[in-house]
Amino acid sequence: MAVIKTVIEHAEEKMHQSVSYLEETLTRVRAGKANVHILDGVKVESYGSLMPLASVATISTPDAKTITILPWDKTMLHPIEKALMDSDVGITPENNGEIIRLGIPPLTEERRKMLVKQTRTEAENAKISVRNSRREANDEIKKAVKDGTPEDDGKETEGAIQKLHDKYLKQLDELIAAKEKEIMTV
């Protein structure tokens, strides 16, 4: 019985990680309004090593169409600007000598559709991960039944794992529907 409990816990943990990863990935998708999380993947060359942008500057959103970056050290202006230009953010930074501004341009209909397609791809990858977790858990249960665990317990556990699978797929569907709505809202 202890084997079954650990299999269920392990499967749920993996499924939860898939949902968390998708949430994190979707926060980086630019949906037409300023969001500091689109800069989470930007790394800046700082004193000989690559650092996350948030580790060398204060990032804020003074309004819905602007992100401002205030470096803690003025000498970091150009490395930050270079990192932004080299990143996949797709926004040209404006540097006034003290602060860097990123003007968030409105999204075109074509770009919105492309972002929706990108988010659906990410969601499908997360769903595949959840399905793989279910398959691995079911394989472990079948092995445990071969090794002496009662068959009824195995069937109950497979049912519990299927319920977990359905719960996490529903969460993924809700996440992607909300992000698509956010992207397509003008």
Backbone as a chain_set.jsonl record, in Angstrom:
{"seq": "MAVIKTVIEHAEEKMHQSVSYLEETLTRVRAGKANVHILDGVKVESYGSLMPLASVATISTPDAKTITILPWDKTMLHPIEKALMDSDVGITPENNGEIIRLGIPPLTEERRKMLVKQTRTEAENAKISVRNSRREANDEIKKAVKDGTPEDDGKETEGAIQKLHDKYLKQLDELIAAKEKEIMTV", "coords": {"N": [[0.826, -1.197, 0.0], [2.039, 1.172, 0.641], [3.665, 1.602, -1.516], [1.839, 2.245, -3.504], [0.792, 4.659, -2.547], [3.061, 6.322, -2.674], [3.468, 6.304, -5.415], [1.198, 7.656, -6.372], [1.568, 10.173, -5.11], [3.982, 10.968, -6.298], [3.25, 11.099, -9.007], [1.302, 13.125, -8.887], [2.88, 15.273, -8.068], [4.587, 15.593, -10.292], [2.695, 16.272, -12.255], [1.709, 18.645, -11.217], [4.012, 20.195, -11.395], [4.174, 20.468, -14.156], [1.962, 22.109, -14.69], [2.723, 24.382, -13.236], [5.035, 25.107, -14.632], [3.936, 25.796, -17.119], [2.366, 28.003, -16.341], [4.398, 29.796, -15.581], [5.747, 30.077, -18.013], [3.756, 31.25, -19.601], [3.499, 33.74, -18.41], [5.582, 35.128, -19.447], [4.877, 35.72, -22.006], [4.185, 38.276, -24.191], [1.398, 40.272, -24.08], [0.389, 42.618, -25.133], [0.195, 44.541, -23.185], [2.063, 46.245, -20.632], [4.241, 44.197, -18.825], [6.267, 43.087, -16.371], [7.306, 40.545, -16.285], [7.944, 39.672, -18.824], [10.552, 40.17, -19.131], [11.925, 38.323, -17.668], [13.6, 36.298, -18.678], [15.857, 37.608, -19.544], [19.308, 38.011, -19.525], [22.101, 39.702, -18.138], [25.372, 40.86, -18.759], [27.406, 41.193, -16.13], [29.937, 42.393, -14.283], [31.645, 40.31, -15.113], [30.062, 38.015, -15.127], [26.983, 36.322, -16.07], [23.927, 37.705, -15.212], [20.552, 37.711, -13.946], [18.291, 40.179, -15.211], [16.715, 41.453, -13.268], [18.388, 41.353, -11.09], [20.228, 43.354, -11.304], [18.977, 45.733, -11.646], [16.131, 47.907, -11.064], [12.931, 47.075, -11.996], [10.004, 48.334, -13.394], [6.518, 49.178, -14.005], [5.275, 51.974, -15.054], [2.996, 52.734, -16.456], [0.384, 51.255, -18.523], [1.571, 50.816, -20.963], [4.327, 50.978, -20.837], [7.548, 49.926, -19.742], [9.907, 50.458, -17.263], [13.386, 50.539, -16.603], [15.62, 50.821, -14.104], [18.879, 51.009, -13.553], [20.967, 49.849, -10.884], [23.544, 50.572, -10.806], [25.057, 53.037, -12.609], [26.885, 52.462, -14.632], [25.951, 50.191, -15.747], [24.072, 50.688, -17.656], [24.578, 50.495, -20.519], [25.36, 47.702, -20.85], [22.905, 46.533, -20.049], [21.157, 47.57, -21.948], [22.261, 46.412, -24.252], [21.839, 43.698, -23.676], [19.06, 43.629, -23.743], [18.616, 44.229, -26.421], [19.759, 41.993, -27.621], [18.115, 39.997, -26.723], [15.062, 37.97, -26.977], [12.88, 39.583, -26.641], [11.954, 41.572, -28.316], [11.591, 44.333, -28.374], [12.7, 47.603, -28.805], [14.969, 49.253, -26.748], [14.867, 52.455, -25.075], [17.192, 54.788, -24.098], [17.917, 57.224, -21.763], [20.159, 58.059, -20.476], [19.937, 57.81, -17.747], [17.841, 56.117, -17.179], [16.199, 53.27, -18.585], [13.76, 52.863, -20.999], [11.083, 50.874, -22.109], [8.911, 50.882, -24.628], [5.838, 49.484, -25.01], [4.611, 48.225, -27.861], [1.429, 48.314, -29.586], [-0.199, 45.229, -30.307], [-0.376, 43.644, -33.472], [-3.032, 42.155, -35.419], [-2.142, 39.87, -36.704], [0.179, 39.268, -35.233], [-0.984, 38.759, -32.762], [-2.417, 36.409, -33.32], [-0.278, 34.732, -33.88], [0.952, 34.655, -31.359], [-1.062, 33.378, -29.895], [-1.019, 30.896, -31.12], [1.561, 30.1, -30.386], [1.25, 29.952, -27.579], [-0.613, 27.903, -27.415], [0.918, 25.783, -28.335], [2.795, 25.606, -26.27], [1.031, 24.885, -24.213], [0.139, 22.409, -25.142], [2.497, 20.944, -24.956], [2.75, 20.897, -22.172], [0.474, 19.405, -21.55], [1.164, 16.967, -22.693], [3.245, 16.282, -21.016], [1.827, 15.893, -18.615], [0.261, 13.711, -19.36], [2.274, 11.834, -19.802], [3.216, 11.548, -17.205], [1.011, 10.305, -16.038], [1.013, 7.898, -17.49], [3.504, 6.797, -16.718], [3.027, 6.446, -13.971], [0.916, 4.616, -14.035], [2.248, 2.456, -15.198], [4.032, 1.839, -13.143], [2.219, 1.026, -11.205], [1.123, -1.265, -12.406], [3.375, -2.858, -12.379], [3.703, -3.113, -9.632], [1.418, -4.587, -9.027], [2.036, -6.981, -10.287], [4.077, -7.71, -8.624], [2.804, -8.447, -6.327], [0.919, -6.74, -5.1], [-2.508, -6.276, -4.323], [-4.936, -6.755, -6.921], [-7.289, -5.257, -6.999], [-6.613, -2.971, -5.518], [-4.742, -1.93, -7.259], [-6.366, -1.27, -9.474], [-8.043, 0.67, -8.307], [-6.149, 2.611, -7.739], [-5.254, 3.286, -10.304], [-7.586, 4.495, -11.176], [-7.642, 6.699, -9.448], [-5.344, 8.021, -10.287], [-6.121, 8.661, -12.864], [-8.138, 10.51, -12.294], [-6.59, 12.56, -11.163], [-5.083, 13.218, -13.422], [-7.136, 14.195, -15.124], [-7.958, 16.402, -13.611], [-5.652, 18.061, -13.659], [-5.34, 18.468, -16.415], [-7.622, 19.943, -16.891], [-7.001, 22.262, -15.449], [-4.864, 23.174, -17.012], [-6.2, 23.708, -19.418], [-7.866, 25.813, -18.564], [-5.946, 27.74, -17.907], [-4.774, 28.274, -20.441], [-6.976, 29.176, -21.865], [-7.572, 31.556, -20.516], [-5.216, 33.01, -21.037], [-5.273, 33.194, -23.831], [-7.546, 34.744, -24.141], [-6.639, 37.101, -22.936], [-4.571, 37.785, -24.711], [-5.961, 38.189, -27.132], [-7.63, 40.299, -26.541], [-8.148, 43.581, -27.354]], "CA": [[0.0, 0.0, 0.0], [2.947, 2.326, 0.684], [4.129, 1.808, -2.892], [0.752, 2.918, -4.233], [0.72, 6.041, -2.071], [4.19, 7.084, -3.223], [3.241, 6.451, -6.861], [0.208, 8.727, -6.544], [2.201, 11.442, -4.732], [4.985, 11.297, -7.312], [2.52, 11.488, -10.223], [0.683, 14.44, -8.662], [3.95, 16.265, -8.033], [5.018, 15.837, -11.672], [1.612, 16.968, -12.953], [1.697, 20.013, -10.686], [5.167, 20.881, -11.976], [3.822, 20.799, -15.544], [1.073, 23.273, -14.639], [3.526, 25.521, -12.783], [5.917, 25.501, -15.728], [3.131, 26.506, -18.121], [2.039, 29.316, -15.778], [5.6, 30.627, -15.665], [6.008, 30.345, -19.429], [2.732, 32.165, -20.118], [3.695, 35.094, -17.895], [6.589, 35.784, -20.276], [4.323, 36.038, -23.318], [3.735, 39.666, -24.242], [0.002, 40.292, -24.508], [-0.039, 43.957, -25.521], [0.301, 45.51, -22.088], [3.338, 46.139, -19.928], [4.323, 43.135, -17.834], [7.689, 42.947, -16.075], [7.726, 39.148, -16.432], [8.476, 39.389, -20.163], [12.004, 40.359, -19.041], [12.484, 37.314, -16.763], [14.633, 35.499, -19.308], [16.967, 38.447, -20.003], [20.525, 37.929, -18.707], [22.981, 40.84, -18.367], [26.786, 40.677, -18.417], [27.661, 42.076, -14.993], [31.167, 42.087, -13.551], [32.227, 39.052, -15.547], [29.149, 36.864, -15.135], [25.624, 36.615, -16.532], [22.997, 37.873, -14.093], [19.2, 38.096, -14.372], [18.107, 41.632, -15.258], [16.166, 41.91, -11.989], [19.457, 41.378, -10.091], [21.095, 44.524, -11.491], [18.169, 46.937, -11.866], [14.745, 47.914, -10.633], [12.043, 47.033, -13.157], [8.655, 48.726, -12.999], [5.58, 49.55, -15.071], [4.585, 53.2, -14.65], [1.675, 52.723, -17.07], [0.079, 50.003, -19.217], [2.311, 50.702, -22.227], [5.747, 51.263, -20.625], [8.339, 49.277, -18.694], [11.124, 51.222, -17.007], [14.472, 49.784, -15.975], [16.533, 51.748, -13.441], [20.041, 50.243, -13.074], [21.492, 50.252, -9.58], [24.855, 51.134, -11.094], [24.918, 53.744, -13.898], [27.735, 51.842, -15.654], [25.245, 49.028, -16.273], [23.098, 51.099, -18.683], [24.879, 49.941, -21.837], [25.197, 46.239, -20.854], [21.473, 46.198, -19.99], [20.607, 47.889, -23.263], [22.753, 45.383, -25.178], [21.146, 42.45, -23.345], [17.68, 43.763, -24.236], [18.658, 44.165, -27.887], [20.1, 40.623, -27.996], [17.093, 39.055, -26.242], [13.927, 37.738, -27.865], [11.758, 40.411, -26.197], [11.437, 42.201, -29.524], [11.293, 45.752, -28.149], [13.92, 48.408, -28.792], [15.025, 50.087, -25.55], [15.208, 53.879, -25.174], [18.076, 55.103, -22.993], [18.085, 58.67, -21.621], [21.345, 58.309, -19.664], [19.68, 57.442, -16.359], [16.816, 55.087, -17.107], [15.872, 52.655, -19.87], [12.316, 52.698, -21.179], [10.617, 49.987, -23.166], [7.535, 51.193, -25.019], [5.162, 48.269, -25.483], [3.774, 48.573, -29.012], [0.197, 47.526, -29.678], [-0.031, 44.037, -31.117], [-1.178, 43.53, -34.689], [-3.87, 40.961, -35.417], [-1.279, 38.759, -37.111], [1.05, 38.946, -34.093], [-1.843, 38.147, -31.737], [-2.693, 35.026, -33.728], [0.965, 33.998, -33.724], [1.14, 34.43, -29.924], [-2.031, 32.361, -29.479], [-0.489, 29.623, -31.616], [2.706, 29.79, -29.529], [0.77, 29.542, -26.252], [-1.24, 26.583, -27.562], [2.013, 24.813, -28.428], [3.304, 25.427, -24.903], [0.013, 24.155, -23.45], [0.149, 21.015, -25.598], [3.68, 20.321, -24.351], [2.431, 20.653, -20.761], [-0.484, 18.298, -21.516], [1.928, 15.743, -22.97], [3.97, 15.978, -19.785], [0.861, 15.347, -17.659], [-0.096, 12.361, -19.84], [3.431, 10.965, -19.549], [3.225, 11.271, -15.76], [-0.041, 9.308, -15.807], [1.469, 6.626, -18.056], [4.565, 6.272, -15.852], [2.414, 6.0, -12.716], [0.175, 3.38, -14.321], [3.24, 1.395, -15.395], [4.531, 1.46, -11.817], [1.131, 0.3, -10.531], [1.052, -2.607, -13.015], [4.538, -3.599, -11.875], [3.429, -3.431, -8.226], [0.423, -5.661, -9.013], [2.782, -8.206, -10.619], [4.931, -8.042, -7.481], [2.027, -8.905, -5.175], [-0.114, -5.817, -4.627], [-3.823, -6.756, -4.777], [-5.38, -6.187, -8.192], [-8.311, -4.241, -6.723], [-5.891, -1.752, -5.133], [-4.153, -1.408, -8.491], [-7.431, -0.639, -10.275], [-8.44, 1.893, -7.598], [-5.075, 3.583, -7.898], [-5.32, 3.769, -11.683], [-8.715, 5.438, -11.216], [-7.22, 7.926, -8.756], [-4.38, 8.696, -11.159], [-6.902, 9.24, -13.973], [-8.799, 11.715, -11.76], [-5.538, 13.582, -11.083], [-4.807, 13.586, -14.816], [-8.245, 15.029, -15.597], [-7.92, 17.659, -12.853], [-4.559, 18.91, -14.141], [-5.633, 18.882, -17.795], [-8.619, 21.019, -16.797], [-6.265, 23.465, -15.048], [-4.112, 23.638, -18.182], [-7.17, 24.299, -20.348], [-8.286, 27.1, -18.011], [-4.816, 28.671, -18.056], [-4.589, 28.661, -21.833], [-8.143, 29.97, -22.277], [-7.405, 32.902, -19.954], [-4.124, 33.703, -21.73], [-5.751, 33.509, -25.179], [-8.473, 35.884, -24.004], [-5.79, 38.258, -22.664], [-3.853, 38.122, -25.939], [-6.864, 38.633, -28.192], [-8.298, 41.527, -26.127], [-7.453, 44.763, -27.906]], "C": [[0.871, 1.262, 0.0], [3.462, 2.653, -0.708], [3.088, 2.601, -3.67], [0.675, 4.386, -3.831], [1.856, 6.879, -2.651], [4.044, 7.288, -4.725], [2.273, 7.594, -7.124], [0.833, 10.085, -6.23], [3.2, 11.903, -5.789], [4.309, 11.781, -8.597], [1.9, 12.876, -10.06], [1.729, 15.549, -8.662], [4.412, 16.614, -9.456], [3.96, 16.613, -12.453], [1.543, 18.427, -12.509], [2.862, 20.827, -11.258], [4.893, 21.285, -13.419], [2.941, 22.04, -15.594], [1.858, 24.518, -14.231], [4.438, 26.028, -13.887], [5.142, 26.268, -16.795], [2.752, 27.895, -17.617], [3.211, 30.277, -15.929], [5.888, 31.023, -17.107], [5.015, 31.365, -19.979], [2.9, 33.585, -19.583], [4.716, 35.863, -18.734], [6.062, 36.178, -21.656], [3.73, 37.436, -23.269], [2.328, 39.72, -24.821], [-0.492, 41.703, -24.808], [-0.027, 44.985, -24.41], [1.583, 45.237, -21.321], [3.261, 45.082, -18.831], [5.809, 42.871, -17.587], [8.196, 41.522, -16.284], [8.23, 38.825, -17.832], [9.993, 39.541, -20.174], [12.68, 39.3, -18.167], [13.626, 36.521, -17.377], [15.855, 36.28, -19.749], [18.126, 38.357, -19.006], [21.473, 39.046, -19.129], [24.4, 40.478, -17.945], [27.119, 41.692, -17.324], [28.896, 41.594, -14.237], [31.674, 40.678, -13.858], [31.313, 37.843, -15.523], [27.769, 37.292, -15.626], [24.682, 36.617, -15.339], [21.603, 38.135, -14.653], [19.058, 39.615, -14.292], [17.611, 42.175, -13.914], [17.228, 41.981, -10.884], [20.352, 42.602, -10.209], [20.308, 45.822, -11.666], [16.782, 46.764, -11.263], [13.873, 47.999, -11.872], [10.64, 47.393, -12.685], [7.814, 49.06, -14.226], [4.809, 50.791, -14.633], [3.2, 53.342, -15.278], [1.522, 51.441, -17.884], [0.896, 49.79, -20.484], [3.816, 50.9, -22.072], [6.326, 50.401, -19.507], [9.579, 50.131, -18.513], [12.114, 50.341, -16.256], [15.459, 50.807, -15.424], [17.708, 50.95, -12.883], [20.51, 50.762, -11.719], [22.85, 50.9, -9.73], [24.773, 51.749, -12.488], [25.77, 53.116, -15.008], [27.059, 50.639, -16.303], [24.246, 49.393, -17.375], [23.36, 50.418, -20.028], [24.825, 48.407, -21.864], [23.721, 45.802, -20.806], [20.832, 46.435, -21.353], [21.013, 46.83, -24.291], [22.027, 44.061, -24.941], [19.701, 42.477, -23.854], [17.627, 43.637, -25.752], [18.911, 42.719, -28.351], [19.031, 39.605, -27.61], [15.972, 38.894, -27.272], [12.688, 38.533, -27.45], [11.126, 41.137, -27.387], [11.044, 43.655, -29.365], [12.61, 46.507, -28.074], [13.913, 49.316, -27.571], [15.382, 51.54, -25.879], [15.983, 54.253, -23.919], [18.241, 56.626, -22.921], [19.284, 59.03, -20.745], [21.17, 57.949, -18.211], [18.768, 56.231, -16.244], [16.581, 54.533, -18.516], [14.363, 52.447, -19.909], [12.055, 51.725, -22.324], [9.164, 50.348, -23.442], [6.903, 49.946, -25.612], [4.254, 48.652, -26.652], [2.489, 47.756, -29.011], [0.426, 46.334, -30.616], [-0.924, 44.084, -32.352], [-2.001, 42.249, -34.595], [-3.045, 39.718, -35.759], [-0.395, 38.301, -35.949], [0.243, 38.282, -32.975], [-2.102, 36.679, -32.062], [-1.443, 34.162, -33.567], [1.229, 33.682, -32.24], [0.175, 33.367, -29.396], [-1.53, 30.979, -29.903], [0.682, 29.166, -30.742], [2.242, 29.293, -28.16], [0.085, 28.179, -26.323], [-0.182, 25.482, -27.654], [2.585, 24.529, -27.041], [2.319, 24.616, -24.066], [-0.002, 22.684, -23.849], [1.357, 20.272, -25.026], [3.427, 19.992, -22.882], [1.446, 19.483, -20.637], [0.221, 16.963, -21.767], [2.69, 15.315, -21.719], [3.045, 15.358, -18.742], [0.48, 13.915, -18.07], [1.054, 11.371, -19.591], [3.521, 10.592, -18.07], [2.187, 10.206, -15.421], [0.424, 7.926, -16.288], [2.534, 5.983, -17.167], [3.996, 5.725, -14.545], [1.653, 4.695, -12.935], [1.12, 2.205, -14.548], [3.785, 0.907, -14.057], [3.486, 0.652, -11.052], [1.044, -1.123, -11.087], [2.209, -3.476, -12.529], [4.308, -4.026, -10.417], [2.409, -4.565, -8.121], [1.099, -6.997, -9.344], [3.609, -8.681, -9.429], [4.138, -8.386, -6.222], [0.998, -7.951, -4.62], [-1.465, -6.318, -5.143], [-4.291, -6.0, -6.034], [-6.416, -5.085, -7.99], [-7.669, -2.91, -6.344], [-5.265, -1.098, -6.363], [-5.176, -0.677, -9.338], [-7.895, 0.669, -9.634], [-7.406, 2.992, -7.802], [-5.053, 4.151, -9.312], [-6.461, 4.768, -11.849], [-8.351, 6.764, -10.563], [-6.245, 8.722, -9.621], [-5.095, 9.339, -12.342], [-7.616, 10.51, -13.517], [-7.802, 12.861, -11.638], [-5.228, 14.12, -12.477], [-5.875, 14.544, -15.331], [-8.244, 16.398, -14.919], [-6.841, 18.6, -13.414], [-4.749, 19.32, -15.599], [-6.661, 20.013, -17.803], [-7.936, 22.335, -16.398], [-5.49, 24.043, -16.226], [-5.037, 24.302, -19.192], [-7.633, 25.672, -19.874], [-7.187, 28.152, -18.167], [-4.702, 29.178, -19.493], [-5.77, 29.492, -22.319], [-8.017, 31.397, -21.754], [-6.33, 33.67, -20.7], [-4.542, 34.071, -23.158], [-6.691, 34.71, -25.15], [-7.67, 37.174, -23.795], [-5.081, 38.728, -23.941], [-4.791, 38.742, -26.97], [-7.646, 39.882, -27.814], [-7.496, 42.727, -26.586], [-7.502, 45.898, -26.911]], "O": [[0.493, 2.288, -0.566], [3.672, 3.818, -1.048], [3.429, 3.524, -4.411], [0.512, 5.258, -4.685], [1.639, 8.016, -3.072], [4.449, 8.324, -5.254], [2.511, 8.414, -8.01], [0.655, 11.041, -6.986], [3.255, 13.084, -6.13], [4.748, 12.76, -9.202], [1.959, 13.701, -10.972], [1.492, 16.634, -9.193], [4.603, 17.785, -9.782], [4.293, 17.511, -13.226], [1.344, 19.328, -13.324], [2.708, 22.009, -11.567], [5.342, 22.345, -13.856], [3.142, 22.918, -16.433], [1.677, 25.587, -14.814], [4.598, 27.236, -14.061], [5.628, 27.271, -17.317], [2.808, 28.863, -18.375], [3.043, 31.422, -16.35], [6.234, 32.172, -17.386], [5.398, 32.251, -20.743], [2.484, 34.54, -20.239], [4.721, 37.094, -18.739], [6.738, 36.897, -22.393], [2.889, 37.743, -22.424], [2.099, 39.258, -25.939], [-1.696, 41.952, -24.74], [-0.219, 46.175, -24.662], [2.119, 44.13, -21.359], [2.337, 45.075, -18.017], [6.527, 42.472, -18.504], [9.399, 41.316, -16.444], [8.885, 37.799, -18.019], [10.654, 39.096, -21.113], [13.889, 39.372, -17.946], [14.539, 36.11, -16.661], [16.802, 35.694, -20.275], [17.954, 38.593, -17.81], [21.638, 39.313, -20.319], [24.606, 39.864, -16.898], [27.114, 42.899, -17.565], [28.891, 40.522, -13.63], [32.082, 39.947, -12.956], [31.745, 36.744, -15.867], [27.43, 38.475, -15.601], [24.638, 35.665, -14.559], [21.477, 38.722, -15.728], [19.634, 40.256, -13.413], [18.045, 43.241, -13.477], [16.993, 42.603, -9.849], [21.153, 42.868, -9.313], [20.9, 46.89, -11.817], [16.325, 45.654, -10.992], [14.051, 48.889, -12.704], [10.143, 46.838, -11.705], [8.331, 49.204, -15.334], [3.807, 50.685, -13.926], [2.324, 53.993, -14.708], [2.443, 50.625, -17.927], [0.908, 48.684, -21.026], [4.524, 50.982, -23.075], [5.692, 50.176, -18.476], [10.234, 50.494, -19.49], [11.748, 49.527, -15.408], [16.062, 51.568, -16.181], [17.568, 50.283, -11.858], [20.456, 51.961, -11.445], [23.264, 51.689, -8.881], [24.451, 51.052, -13.45], [25.427, 53.219, -16.186], [27.55, 50.123, -17.307], [23.636, 48.504, -17.969], [22.45, 49.827, -20.609], [24.289, 47.847, -22.82], [23.338, 44.822, -21.445], [20.065, 45.607, -21.846], [20.192, 46.405, -25.105], [21.645, 43.381, -25.893], [19.187, 41.468, -24.336], [16.715, 43.02, -26.303], [18.346, 42.277, -29.351], [19.036, 38.479, -28.107], [15.938, 39.583, -28.293], [11.574, 38.202, -27.856], [9.907, 41.293, -27.451], [10.241, 44.163, -30.147], [13.528, 46.099, -27.362], [12.962, 50.071, -27.369], [16.105, 51.813, -26.837], [15.496, 54.062, -22.804], [18.654, 57.251, -23.898], [19.414, 60.176, -20.315], [22.16, 57.794, -17.497], [18.904, 55.422, -15.327], [16.746, 55.243, -19.508], [13.771, 51.921, -18.966], [12.719, 51.757, -23.36], [8.292, 50.146, -22.597], [7.389, 49.415, -26.611], [3.243, 49.326, -26.457], [2.46, 46.638, -28.496], [1.162, 46.438, -31.597], [-2.078, 44.509, -32.284], [-1.703, 41.367, -33.79], [-3.234, 38.653, -35.172], [-0.239, 37.104, -35.71], [0.725, 37.357, -32.32], [-2.017, 35.814, -31.19], [-1.533, 33.002, -33.165], [1.673, 32.584, -31.905], [0.546, 32.551, -28.552], [-1.609, 30.017, -29.139], [0.782, 27.988, -30.399], [2.785, 28.319, -27.639], [0.194, 27.384, -25.389], [-0.364, 24.389, -27.119], [2.829, 23.378, -26.678], [2.731, 23.751, -23.292], [-0.141, 21.809, -22.995], [1.25, 19.103, -24.655], [3.839, 18.937, -22.399], [1.567, 18.665, -19.725], [-0.09, 15.957, -21.13], [2.768, 14.127, -21.406], [3.427, 14.408, -18.06], [0.39, 13.023, -17.227], [0.826, 10.22, -19.218], [3.861, 9.459, -17.727], [2.446, 9.313, -14.615], [0.256, 6.924, -15.594], [2.482, 4.784, -16.893], [4.424, 4.676, -14.065], [1.736, 3.778, -12.117], [0.826, 1.082, -14.138], [3.977, -0.292, -13.858], [3.823, -0.293, -10.338], [0.908, -2.079, -10.324], [2.046, -4.674, -12.297], [4.663, -5.135, -10.016], [2.513, -5.411, -7.233], [0.771, -8.024, -8.749], [3.82, -9.879, -9.239], [4.726, -8.595, -5.161], [0.25, -8.337, -3.722], [-1.556, -6.744, -6.294], [-4.075, -4.798, -6.184], [-6.424, -4.095, -8.722], [-8.114, -1.851, -6.785], [-5.256, 0.126, -6.493], [-4.902, 0.403, -9.861], [-8.116, 1.661, -10.33], [-7.75, 4.155, -8.012], [-4.857, 5.352, -9.501], [-6.331, 5.76, -12.566], [-8.71, 7.829, -11.066], [-6.315, 9.949, -9.677], [-4.725, 10.43, -12.777], [-7.692, 11.481, -14.27], [-8.122, 14.003, -11.969], [-5.125, 15.33, -12.679], [-5.557, 15.585, -15.907], [-8.494, 17.42, -15.557], [-7.091, 19.788, -13.616], [-4.353, 20.421, -15.98], [-6.58, 20.929, -18.622], [-8.254, 23.393, -16.942], [-5.461, 25.259, -16.419], [-4.699, 25.341, -19.759], [-7.779, 26.592, -20.679], [-7.457, 29.303, -18.511], [-4.55, 30.377, -19.724], [-5.584, 30.42, -23.106], [-8.322, 32.348, -22.474], [-6.501, 34.858, -20.975], [-4.199, 35.15, -23.64], [-6.638, 35.578, -26.021], [-7.973, 38.207, -24.393], [-5.005, 39.927, -24.211], [-4.433, 39.729, -27.613], [-8.276, 40.484, -28.684], [-6.32, 42.874, -26.254], [-6.977, 46.978, -27.181]]}, "num_chains": 1, "name": "protein.A"}
